[in-house]
Amino acid sequence: MLLTAATGAPVAVVAGSALFGAGFGIAQNATLTLMYARVSASSYGTVSALWNLAYDGGMGVGAAGFGVLAGVTGYPWAFAATAALMLIALVPALRDLRHTDY
């Protein structure tokens, strides 16, 4: 995302967004799989509901926030802010790597 912010070439923005989308799709499936691995089969419905609530809510809030920010600051700053927020999201993910007792 940060590289997408640094360019003004439309092709580079589309290519960067496509790369981001591919990575996001992989992470999306990996997180759901990890959540299923950590619960019993009887809790799959709860996991699915919570994951979908978080995913859909995050997608909606993120899209609205990005749109507002892009409208105020322009797309490069909105992409840069997205990159910063993604780095912040790595903190709990990296902390979770230390706890593999599932």
Residue pairs with C-beta under 8 A, 6 or more apart in sequence:
1 16
1 20
1 79
1 80
1 82
1 83
1 86
2 79
2 80
2 83
3 12
3 16
4 12
4 13
4 16
4 17
4 20
4 79
5 75
5 76
5 77
5 78
5 79
5 80
5 83
6 76
7 13
7 16
8 76
13 75
28 55
31 51
32 47
32 48
32 51
35 47
35 50
35 51
36 44
36 47
37 102
38 102
39 46
39 47
66 78
66 81
66 82
69 77
69 78
69 81
70 77
70 78
73 81
